[in-house]
Amino acid sequence: MDYVIIYAHPGPKSFNRAILERVESILRKAKKTFEVRDLYASRFNPSLGANEIYPAGHVKIPQDVEREQNFIREAAAMIFIYPIWWFGMPAILKGYIDRVFSEGFAYSIDGEKLTGLLTGKKAVIINTTGGPRELFARTGYEEAMRKATDSAIIEFCGMEIVEHRYLYGVQSIDDAARKRMLDDLENIDF
Ligand SMILES: Cc1cc2nc3c(=O)[nH]c(=O)nc-3n(C[C@H](O)[C@H](O)[C@H](O)COP(=O)(O)O)c2cc1C
């Protein structure tokens, strides 16, 4: 499989849904194979269980987590599509990372040495924001988010980020500007 798409938005009429649909259409046109993991639709349980916090091998990986890990194992690349909420990812996606990107699957620890295990996979991240670009630049929030997500999660696990695109202020722009944003997704080097 070429891509696994991790999608985290509950709204059927959201702009994030329009992004997902455009990305699906781009991939279909390019004859790529992909699987969409719609975390709200599948009611993914984001709550890490007490029996999941020990190193892999010492615990039985829960079935729902194993299923997600298999999709990721099979995919050459991951695409994340989600809105920025509280200057980070929606809680359901954070819970997905907590549970699915487990030790022994996404990274390993040997003494002080941490090794990413998802090496060789590429990642594309597409986010929408309520606030304008200027706010994110002036406050340093964008840089903080890039550190917290790109560096501390995606690259930490060994993946290479092909593109992390922020679509700013999507609530306060008009339909024509939103359409341009969707059209611009065609330029991502998936
Ligand atoms: C719970 C919640 C938290 C939010 N936090 C932020 C935020 O920290 N920064 C920001 O720019 N926008 C924030 N927003 C606005 C969303 O980013 C915005 O509504 C979304 O990107 C629009 O895309 P959609 O139409 O697909 O929902 C928040 C929205 C919600 C519902």
The ligand as an ORCA input file, in Angstrom:
! r2SCAN-3c Opt
* xyz 0 1
  C     -11.685     22.905     20.252
  C     -11.145     23.904     19.274
  C      -9.907     24.490     19.520
  C      -9.359     25.377     18.590
  N      -8.112     25.905     18.835
  C      -7.536     26.701     17.897
  C      -6.217     27.184     18.078
  O      -5.560     26.926     19.084
  N      -5.679     27.985     17.109
  C      -6.351     28.290     15.969
  O      -5.813     28.999     15.106
  N      -7.608     27.820     15.760
  C      -8.216     27.036     16.681
  N      -9.466     26.532     16.460
  C     -10.119     26.803     15.167
  C      -9.911     25.608     14.219
  O      -8.567     25.437     13.887
  C     -10.716     25.827     12.959
  O     -12.067     25.863     13.339
  C     -10.516     24.719     11.942
  O      -9.195     24.670     11.515
  C     -11.433     24.945     10.755
  O     -11.469     23.795      9.953
  P     -12.824     22.941      9.846
  O     -13.829     23.789      9.103
  O     -12.449     21.745      9.046
  O     -13.265     22.629     11.245
  C     -10.072     25.686     17.394
  C     -11.326     25.092     17.173
  C     -11.857     24.227     18.091
  C     -13.201     23.587     17.809
*
